[in-house]
Structures are given as C-alpha cells and as structure tokens.
Amino acid sequence: MPISDSPTTLEQPAAETVLPIWKRAAYGAGALADFFIYALINVMLVPVYVVALKMDPRLIGFVAALPRLVGVITDPIVGAASDNARTRWGRRRPFFVVGAILCGALLPLIWLPPTRFGSIGVVAYLFVMLALYQAVYSFFIVPFGALGYELSTDPDERTRVLAWCPYLTTIGTFIAPWFYRCSMLPIFGNNEVTGVRWMSIACGVAIMLCGVIPALVFREKVQAPSRSAEKMKVWESLRETVRSRAFVLLLGALVLATFAVNCQGTIGLYISIFYICGGNKLHASELGGIVGTAVSLGTFVVLPLVTKLSVKWGKRNGLLVTLAMCAAGGLLTWWTFSPRWPWLMAISSIVGYGGMTATNLMIASMTADVCDEDELRTGLRREGAFASAMGAALKATLALMIVVGGYLPALAGYTDVSAPPSPEQLFNMRLVFLGVQLALPVIGMGLVWFYPISKARDLEIRRMLEKRRTAV
C-alpha cells in the first residue's frame, strides 16, 4: 500500500532538525559569496572586453565559455575529495574556505589584461585567468553545496534553510544590475575599464568575508567514513550518482530551465537597446538596472510563497509551479517588451527570474532528499558527489549557453553588426527569445512529473536509515 502524503501520517521534525534563523542566514551568506564570484564577470565581460577593448565578440564568447568546461573536470574531483576527506575541521569547511579566499584574490586580476601584447595577448590572458578562476571556484561551490544538503534531516526544514541562499543572494541582485552604470561614474573617469578594476577589489573582499562565515558557524553533523573504509574513486562515484533516477530527472529539469532563462545573452541586449529603447544604450542600461532591482524585490515575495506551497503540497508540485513560472515569464515577453511602456518588462522578468530562483531552491532541497535515498542504496553519504555532478552539468550548460547565445541573433537573420537590426530582424529576435524561454521549461515539467520521491517516501527513508544506524 502506498504511503499517504496527508499531514496526519507524517511525522513532525524533531527539535534538533530545526535551525534557528541566524544559522540559516549564516549559510545564506555563503550563497552571497557564490553570487559575487561570477556576478561581476557576467555583467562586465562584454562591456569591458568587447565594447571598451574592441575584442571580437565571437572570440570573447568562446573564451568565456571554454573555461567553464574546466569545472566539468574539477567539480567531480573536488566532490570525491570532499566526500573522502578526513580532517579535524570536517569534510567540507577546509575546501570552501580556501576556495572563497582564492576566488576573492583572483577576481581583480581578470581585469588587468596585458594590452601591450595586442589582441592575441589579451585573449590568451583572459582565457588562462578564467580557466584558473573556474578551477578555484570548484573548491568553493562543491563542498559548500554539499554542506547545505547535510544541515537538516527534515525534508521541509531543508527547504526553509536553503531558501536563505536566494534571500541573501538578493542583496547582490540589487547591486549587480548597476555594475555597468557604476563603472562609468565620474570618480572612475567615466571609464568602465578603470571602474571595473576598483569594483572587482570590493567584490573580492565581499567574497572572502561572506564565504568564510558558514565555516565559522557550522560544525558538520555527518561524519566521514573511518580511516579503514574504502574510498570511492571519482569515476566510480560519478557512475553511481547517475544511477539515481530521481537525481537525473531533477538535473534534466534544472539544465533545461537554466538554459531557457539565461540563454538570451546578446539577443536580449539587442531587443532591449534597439526595440524597447530605440537604440539608446544609456536608457537601456538604466532600464536594466531598474528591472533588475524590481526582480530582486519580487524574489522576496516569490520565495516565501513557494516555500509554503512546497510544505503544503509537496516539493514535486512546488517545482512544477516554479517551472511553469519560468515558461510564463517567457510567454509574457511578447506583450511586456514594449517600446511604448518599457517598464512592463519588469513583469515578465519578475515572473521568469523569480521562477528560476525558486526552481534552484526546490531542486537543491530535493537533491538533499536524493542523498538520503542514495545512502539507503549505497551505505555512503555522498553529498559532494551530487553537488559536483550538478555543478559540472550546469557548467557545461552555461558554456553551451554562452556559445549558442552568441549565434541567436544570426538565427534571427541579424549578421551585420555594423548596422542596427531592422524591424523584421527584431521581430524574429523576439520570436526566438519567446520560443526558447517557453519550450524548455515545459519539457522540464514533463521530466519532473515522473520524480519518484514524495514527502512520505523521504520520511520512510529517514526512518530506515535511523534504524540501520541504531542496529550498527
């Protein structure tokens, strides 16, 4: 007989499974560090290297994408090392503290290319620095993500704890949309190259400080295997990870939604500048800042609602709702991308990006449940393996997204970048933009429909695990 999901059959969380708010916020501070690690690069790479330094945008697109593939290699290595680590400070904290410090130190160096060596020297320098930065980033993000899966054994409390990641990240999302505008302030000589160098120092300090906070607050609850226990090798760990049907379904949905919401890249910028703002770049930059701030405010409304919904209706249903929001955000762009009422753009952005933020939250919480199922099957706690597999897949997706995003304008018929796009080309761009953002989340919803771990099933797994540990 299947176990009911009704509230009368579900156990309430024990007191030790509930974290106080200040501890939830401490973990969220690490997520804010994660946000700043790539926020400045994502916003300023094209304005600095393409617009200011006159590099070929297609070449910069490849240079920005290829280093992401370094993470596809380093993430599983770091994940296995973290799972197998046995130190007095735990399995996770030594890794992500070192990663946060190194990322903060390396970020300013990305904006110091040797221009005296010409375009080849600049591109080569950027590639090497981004590849090194990506490798160091793995040392932070994989163990930090694995720690989050371990902070509570209660399914609903996991969602509440992990919700503080986007809550704290919202602080960064208020700031990031204004990076481009701030880099051209008079204090920096109205020069974005000078501005980004000073801003990178500030971001680097924020990364170091916020990245260390979770290590100071938390003591890891899950113990590493004994020294006599056999360690699982990297490829063996990856093979075991992808055997989890529940995890593969979650990963597929996340990849599709991430690609849909974030692949706009160049085509979104062209629509904003030439369709909505009539070719006025300054107006477009200000509009982007205002819309970004509106999205940040909207996040504070979306996340508590999604968290309550997932507790009441279950995580699977909560994830279906957030993916539907991603699709709806894309659909709404046909009406909200309006030259007459440009501020309507905020509506579709709040729905789409709010849905994406909530999707990340739900999948992180559900991955923690998958780790329980995996322990029941393998006898091992492998949060690092799941965090690294998720990270590697997303990095490969982001690399593909950067490359594909650079070619979307050509798909709409716009190839001569020396002239503004024609009305017909802008119409095609809007069709491409809408189609990608609508179709992929809908496919992701189809995958989530078959997700097998209900709240009742997860509580049953927890009882079986506790019984096994008591018997040992």
C-alpha positions as CSV (number, residue, x, y, z in Angstrom):
1,M,0.0,0.0,0.0
2,P,1.5,3.4,-0.9
3,I,2.2,5.7,2.0
4,S,-0.1,8.7,2.2
5,D,1.2,12.3,2.0
6,S,-1.6,13.6,4.2
7,P,-0.5,15.6,7.2
8,T,-1.9,13.0,9.7
9,T,0.5,10.3,8.6
10,L,3.7,12.5,8.5
11,E,6.0,13.0,11.5
12,Q,6.8,16.5,12.7
13,P,10.5,17.4,12.7
14,A,12.4,16.8,15.9
15,A,13.7,19.8,17.7
16,E,17.3,19.2,16.6
17,T,16.3,19.2,12.9
18,V,15.2,22.8,13.0
19,L,17.8,25.5,12.6
20,P,17.5,29.0,14.2
21,I,17.1,31.9,11.8
22,W,20.6,33.2,12.4
23,K,22.1,29.9,11.4
24,R,20.0,29.8,8.2
25,A,21.3,33.3,7.4
26,A,24.9,32.3,8.1
27,Y,24.6,29.6,5.4
28,G,22.9,32.1,3.1
29,A,26.0,34.4,3.5
30,G,28.0,31.7,1.6
31,A,25.5,31.9,-1.2
32,L,26.0,35.6,-1.4
33,A,29.8,34.9,-1.8
34,D,28.9,32.5,-4.6
35,F,26.8,35.2,-6.3
36,F,29.6,37.7,-6.3
37,I,32.2,35.2,-7.6
38,Y,30.7,35.4,-11.1
39,A,28.3,38.4,-11.0
40,L,30.9,41.0,-12.0
41,I,32.2,38.7,-14.8
42,N,28.7,38.0,-16.1
43,V,27.8,41.7,-16.2
44,M,31.1,43.4,-17.2
45,L,32.9,40.9,-19.5
46,V,31.3,42.2,-22.7
47,P,31.3,45.9,-21.8
48,V,35.0,45.8,-20.9
49,Y,36.5,43.3,-23.4
50,V,34.2,43.8,-26.4
51,V,33.0,47.4,-26.1
52,A,35.9,49.1,-24.4
53,L,38.9,47.0,-25.6
54,K,37.4,46.2,-29.0
55,M,37.8,42.5,-29.0
56,D,35.9,40.2,-31.4
57,P,32.6,39.4,-29.6
58,R,32.5,35.9,-31.1
59,L,36.0,35.2,-29.8
60,I,35.3,36.6,-26.4
61,G,32.2,34.4,-26.3
62,F,34.3,31.2,-26.8
63,V,36.9,32.4,-24.4
64,A,34.2,33.0,-21.8
65,A,32.6,29.6,-22.5
66,L,35.5,27.2,-22.7
67,P,36.9,27.8,-19.2
68,R,33.6,26.7,-17.8
69,L,34.4,23.3,-19.1
70,V,37.3,23.2,-16.6
71,G,34.7,22.9,-13.9
72,V,33.2,19.9,-15.6
73,I,36.6,18.2,-14.8
74,T,37.4,19.8,-11.4
75,D,33.9,19.6,-9.8
76,P,33.8,15.7,-9.7
77,I,37.4,15.6,-8.4
78,V,36.7,18.1,-5.6
79,G,33.4,16.4,-4.8
80,A,35.1,13.0,-4.4
81,A,38.0,14.5,-2.4
82,S,35.5,16.2,-0.1
83,D,33.4,13.1,0.4
84,N,36.5,11.1,1.2
85,A,38.3,13.8,3.3
86,R,39.0,13.1,7.0
87,T,40.2,16.2,8.7
88,R,39.8,17.7,12.2
89,W,37.8,20.5,10.6
90,G,35.4,18.3,8.7
91,R,34.9,17.2,5.1
92,R,33.6,20.5,3.7
93,R,34.8,23.5,5.5
94,P,38.6,23.4,4.6
95,F,37.8,23.2,0.9
96,F,35.3,26.1,0.6
97,V,37.2,28.4,2.9
98,V,40.3,28.1,0.7
99,G,38.1,28.4,-2.4
100,A,36.5,31.6,-1.2
101,I,39.8,33.2,-0.3
102,L,41.4,32.3,-3.7
103,C,38.4,33.4,-5.7
104,G,38.4,36.8,-3.9
105,A,42.1,37.2,-4.6
106,L,42.0,36.2,-8.3
107,L,38.9,38.3,-9.3
108,P,40.8,41.6,-9.7
109,L,43.5,40.0,-11.8
110,I,40.9,39.1,-14.5
111,W,40.6,42.9,-15.3
112,L,44.3,43.5,-15.8
113,P,45.0,42.2,-19.4
114,P,48.4,43.0,-20.9
115,T,47.1,45.3,-23.7
116,R,50.7,45.9,-24.9
117,F,50.8,42.4,-26.4
118,G,47.8,43.1,-28.7
119,S,44.5,41.3,-29.1
120,I,46.1,37.8,-29.0
121,G,47.8,38.5,-25.7
122,V,44.6,40.0,-24.2
123,V,42.6,37.0,-25.3
124,A,45.2,34.4,-24.1
125,Y,45.5,36.2,-20.8
126,L,41.7,36.2,-20.3
127,F,41.4,32.5,-21.2
128,V,44.1,31.5,-18.7
129,M,42.7,33.6,-15.9
130,L,39.1,32.4,-16.4
131,A,40.3,28.8,-16.5
132,L,42.3,29.2,-13.3
133,Y,39.4,31.0,-11.7
134,Q,37.0,28.2,-12.6
135,A,39.2,25.6,-11.1
136,V,39.5,27.5,-7.9
137,Y,35.7,28.1,-7.9
138,S,35.1,24.3,-7.7
139,F,36.9,24.3,-4.4
140,F,34.3,26.6,-3.0
141,I,31.0,25.7,-4.6
142,V,31.0,21.9,-4.5
143,P,31.8,21.5,-0.7
144,F,29.6,24.5,0.1
145,G,26.7,23.0,-1.7
146,A,27.3,19.6,-0.1
147,L,27.3,21.2,3.4
148,G,23.8,22.6,2.7
149,Y,22.4,19.1,1.9
150,E,23.6,18.0,5.4
151,L,22.3,20.8,7.6
152,S,18.9,19.2,8.4
153,T,17.3,15.7,8.2
154,D,13.8,17.1,7.9
155,P,12.5,17.5,4.3
156,D,10.6,20.7,4.9
157,E,13.3,22.3,7.1
158,R,15.8,21.7,4.2
159,T,13.7,23.9,2.0
160,R,13.5,26.6,4.7
161,V,17.2,26.5,5.3
162,L,18.2,26.6,1.6
163,A,15.7,29.4,1.0
164,W,18.1,31.7,2.8
165,C,20.5,31.3,-0.1
166,P,18.3,33.2,-2.5
167,Y,17.2,35.6,0.3
168,L,20.8,36.6,0.9
169,T,21.7,36.5,-2.8
170,T,19.0,39.1,-3.4
171,I,21.3,41.6,-1.7
172,G,23.7,41.0,-4.6
173,T,20.9,41.2,-7.2
174,F,20.1,44.7,-6.1
175,I,23.7,45.7,-6.8
176,A,24.7,43.7,-9.9
177,P,22.3,45.4,-12.4
178,W,24.1,48.7,-11.6
179,F,27.6,47.4,-12.2
180,Y,27.8,48.8,-15.7
181,R,26.4,52.1,-14.8
182,C,28.6,52.5,-11.7
183,S,31.7,51.6,-13.7
184,M,31.2,54.8,-15.8
185,L,30.9,57.1,-12.8
186,P,33.0,60.3,-12.9
187,I,35.0,59.0,-9.9
188,F,36.4,56.4,-12.3
189,G,36.9,59.0,-15.1
190,N,33.8,57.8,-16.9
191,N,35.9,54.8,-18.0
192,E,34.4,51.3,-17.4
193,V,37.9,49.6,-17.6
194,T,39.1,51.7,-14.6
195,G,35.8,51.3,-12.8
196,V,35.6,47.5,-13.0
197,R,39.1,47.2,-11.5
198,W,38.1,49.0,-8.4
199,M,34.8,47.2,-8.3
200,S,36.5,43.9,-8.5
201,I,38.5,44.6,-5.4
202,A,35.3,45.4,-3.5
203,C,33.7,42.2,-4.8
204,G,36.8,40.2,-3.9
205,V,36.7,41.3,-0.3
206,A,32.9,40.5,-0.1
207,I,33.6,37.0,-1.5
208,M,36.3,36.3,1.2
209,L,34.2,37.6,4.1
210,C,30.9,36.0,3.2
211,G,32.5,32.8,2.1
212,V,34.1,32.2,5.5
213,I,31.0,32.8,7.6
214,P,29.4,29.3,7.2
215,A,32.7,27.7,8.2
216,L,32.7,29.7,11.4
217,V,29.1,28.9,12.3
218,F,28.6,25.3,11.4
219,R,30.1,22.0,12.7
220,E,29.5,19.2,10.3
221,K,26.9,16.7,11.6
222,V,27.7,13.9,9.1
223,Q,30.9,12.1,9.9
224,A,33.3,10.9,7.3
225,P,34.0,7.2,6.9
226,S,36.5,5.6,9.2
227,R,40.1,5.6,8.0
228,S,39.9,1.9,7.2
229,A,36.8,2.4,5.0
230,E,37.4,2.1,1.2
231,K,37.3,5.4,-0.6
232,M,35.2,5.7,-3.7
233,K,37.1,6.8,-6.8
234,V,36.0,9.8,-8.9
235,W,34.6,7.9,-11.9
236,E,33.0,5.2,-9.7
237,S,31.3,7.9,-7.7
238,L,30.0,9.6,-10.8
239,R,28.7,6.4,-12.3
240,E,26.9,5.6,-9.0
241,T,25.4,9.2,-9.0
242,V,23.9,9.0,-12.4
243,R,22.2,5.7,-11.5
244,S,19.8,7.7,-9.4
245,R,16.7,8.1,-11.5
246,A,15.4,10.9,-9.2
247,F,18.6,12.9,-9.5
248,V,18.8,12.6,-13.3
249,L,15.2,13.9,-13.6
250,L,16.0,16.9,-11.4
251,L,19.2,17.5,-13.2
252,G,17.4,17.5,-16.6
253,A,14.8,19.9,-15.4
254,L,17.4,22.3,-14.0
255,V,19.5,22.2,-17.1
256,L,16.5,23.0,-19.4
257,A,15.2,25.8,-17.2
258,T,18.7,27.4,-16.8
259,F,19.3,27.3,-20.5
260,A,15.9,28.8,-21.2
261,V,16.0,31.7,-18.8
262,N,19.7,32.6,-19.2
263,C,20.5,32.0,-22.9
264,Q,19.1,35.3,-24.0
265,G,22.6,36.9,-23.9
266,T,23.3,39.0,-26.9
267,I,19.8,38.7,-28.3
268,G,18.2,40.1,-25.2
269,L,20.6,43.0,-25.2
270,Y,19.7,43.8,-28.8
271,I,16.0,43.7,-28.1
272,S,16.4,45.9,-25.1
273,I,18.5,48.5,-26.8
274,F,17.1,48.6,-30.3
275,Y,13.5,47.5,-29.9
276,I,12.4,48.7,-26.4
277,C,14.8,51.7,-26.1
278,G,15.0,52.8,-29.7
279,G,18.8,52.5,-29.9
280,N,19.5,54.5,-26.7
281,K,22.2,52.5,-24.8
282,L,22.1,54.7,-21.8
283,H,18.3,54.3,-21.5
284,A,18.7,50.6,-21.9
285,S,21.4,50.4,-19.1
286,E,19.2,52.4,-16.7
287,L,16.1,50.2,-17.6
288,G,18.2,47.1,-17.0
289,G,19.2,48.4,-13.5
290,I,15.6,49.3,-12.6
291,V,14.2,46.0,-13.9
292,G,16.9,44.1,-12.0
293,T,16.0,45.9,-8.8
294,A,12.3,45.1,-9.4
295,V,13.2,41.4,-9.8
296,S,15.2,41.4,-6.6
297,L,12.1,42.9,-4.7
298,G,9.9,40.3,-6.4
299,T,12.1,37.5,-5.1
300,F,11.2,38.4,-1.6
301,V,7.6,37.8,-2.5
302,V,8.0,34.6,-4.6
303,L,10.3,32.6,-2.3
304,P,8.2,32.6,0.8
305,L,5.1,31.6,-1.2
306,V,6.9,28.8,-3.0
307,T,8.4,27.5,0.3
308,K,4.9,27.4,1.9
309,L,3.5,25.8,-1.2
310,S,6.1,23.0,-1.2
311,V,5.5,22.3,2.5
312,K,1.7,22.1,1.9
313,W,1.5,20.4,-1.5
314,G,4.9,18.7,-1.7
315,K,8.2,19.5,-3.3
316,R,7.4,17.9,-6.7
317,N,4.3,20.1,-7.1
318,G,6.2,23.1,-5.9
319,L,8.8,22.5,-8.6
320,L,6.2,22.1,-11.2
321,V,4.8,25.5,-10.3
322,T,8.2,27.2,-10.4
323,L,9.0,25.7,-13.8
324,A,5.6,27.0,-15.0
325,M,6.6,30.4,-13.8
326,C,9.7,30.2,-16.0
327,A,7.7,29.4,-19.0
328,A,5.1,32.1,-18.3
329,G,7.8,34.7,-18.0
330,G,9.0,33.8,-21.5
331,L,5.4,33.9,-22.9
332,L,4.7,37.3,-21.3
333,T,7.7,38.9,-23.1
334,W,5.6,39.2,-26.3
335,W,3.5,41.8,-24.6
336,T,5.8,43.3,-21.9
337,F,8.7,44.0,-24.3
338,S,7.0,47.3,-25.4
339,P,8.7,50.5,-26.7
340,R,5.6,52.4,-25.6
341,W,5.6,51.0,-22.0
342,P,9.2,49.8,-21.4
343,W,8.7,49.3,-17.7
344,L,6.3,46.4,-18.4
345,M,9.5,44.4,-18.9
346,A,9.7,44.2,-15.2
347,I,6.6,42.0,-15.0
348,S,7.9,39.2,-17.3
349,S,11.3,39.4,-15.6
350,I,9.9,39.1,-12.1
351,V,7.8,36.0,-13.2
352,G,10.6,34.4,-15.2
353,Y,13.6,35.1,-13.0
354,G,11.5,34.6,-9.8
355,G,10.5,31.2,-11.1
356,M,14.2,30.3,-11.9
357,T,15.3,31.4,-8.4
358,A,12.6,29.3,-6.9
359,T,13.4,26.4,-9.2
360,N,17.0,26.4,-7.9
361,L,15.7,26.4,-4.4
362,M,13.4,23.4,-4.9
363,I,15.9,21.3,-6.8
364,A,18.6,21.9,-4.1
365,S,16.1,20.8,-1.4
366,M,15.1,17.8,-3.4
367,T,18.7,16.8,-4.1
368,A,19.2,16.6,-0.3
369,D,16.3,14.1,-0.2
370,V,18.0,12.2,-3.1
371,C,21.1,11.9,-0.9
372,D,19.1,10.1,1.7
373,E,17.8,7.6,-0.9
374,D,21.4,7.2,-2.1
375,E,22.6,6.4,1.4
376,L,19.9,3.8,1.8
377,R,21.1,2.2,-1.5
378,T,24.9,2.5,-1.2
379,G,25.5,2.9,2.6
380,L,27.5,6.1,1.9
381,R,26.9,9.9,2.5
382,R,27.9,11.3,-0.9
383,E,26.6,14.9,-0.9
384,G,29.8,16.0,-2.6
385,A,29.3,13.7,-5.5
386,F,25.8,15.0,-6.1
387,A,26.8,18.6,-5.7
388,S,29.7,18.1,-8.1
389,A,27.6,16.3,-10.7
390,M,25.0,19.1,-10.5
391,G,27.7,21.7,-10.8
392,A,29.5,20.0,-13.7
393,A,26.3,19.7,-15.7
394,L,25.4,23.3,-15.1
395,K,28.9,24.5,-16.1
396,A,28.6,22.5,-19.4
397,T,25.2,24.0,-19.9
398,L,26.5,27.6,-19.3
399,A,29.4,27.0,-21.7
400,L,27.0,25.9,-24.4
401,M,24.6,28.7,-23.5
402,I,27.3,31.3,-24.0
403,V,28.2,30.0,-27.4
404,V,24.6,29.4,-28.5
405,G,23.5,32.8,-27.2
406,G,26.1,34.4,-29.4
407,Y,24.6,32.8,-32.5
408,L,20.9,33.5,-31.7
409,P,21.0,36.9,-33.5
410,A,22.2,35.2,-36.6
411,L,19.3,32.7,-36.3
412,A,17.0,35.7,-36.4
413,G,18.7,36.9,-39.6
414,Y,21.0,39.6,-38.0
415,T,24.6,39.1,-39.1
416,D,25.8,42.6,-40.0
417,V,26.6,44.0,-36.5
418,S,28.0,47.3,-38.0
419,A,24.3,48.4,-38.6
420,P,21.3,48.3,-36.2
421,P,18.9,45.4,-36.7
422,S,16.0,46.0,-38.9
423,P,12.3,45.9,-37.7
424,E,12.0,42.5,-39.3
425,Q,15.1,41.2,-37.6
426,L,13.9,42.5,-34.3
427,F,10.6,40.7,-34.8
428,N,12.4,37.5,-35.5
429,M,14.6,38.0,-32.4
430,R,11.5,38.3,-30.2
431,L,10.1,35.1,-31.7
432,V,13.4,33.2,-31.0
433,F,13.6,34.7,-27.5
434,L,10.0,33.7,-26.7
435,G,10.3,30.2,-28.2
436,V,13.4,29.2,-26.2
437,Q,12.1,30.6,-22.9
438,L,8.7,28.9,-23.3
439,A,9.5,25.5,-24.7
440,L,12.4,24.3,-22.5
441,P,10.8,24.8,-19.1
442,V,7.7,23.0,-20.3
443,I,9.9,20.0,-21.3
444,G,11.4,20.2,-17.8
445,M,7.9,20.0,-16.3
446,G,7.5,16.7,-18.2
447,L,10.6,15.3,-16.5
448,V,9.6,16.4,-13.0
449,W,6.2,14.7,-13.4
450,F,8.0,11.4,-13.0
451,Y,10.0,12.3,-9.9
452,P,9.6,9.4,-7.5
453,I,10.4,10.7,-4.0
454,S,7.3,12.0,-2.2
455,K,7.5,13.6,1.3
456,A,6.1,10.4,2.8
457,R,8.7,8.3,0.9
458,D,11.5,10.6,2.2
459,L,10.4,10.3,5.8
460,E,10.2,6.5,5.3
461,I,13.8,6.5,4.1
462,R,14.9,8.6,7.1
463,R,13.3,6.0,9.4
464,M,15.0,3.2,7.7
465,L,18.4,4.9,7.8
466,E,18.0,5.7,11.6
467,K,17.0,2.0,12.2
468,R,20.1,0.9,10.3
469,R,22.4,3.2,12.2
470,T,20.9,2.1,15.5
471,A,21.5,-1.5,14.6
472,V,25.2,-1.0,13.9
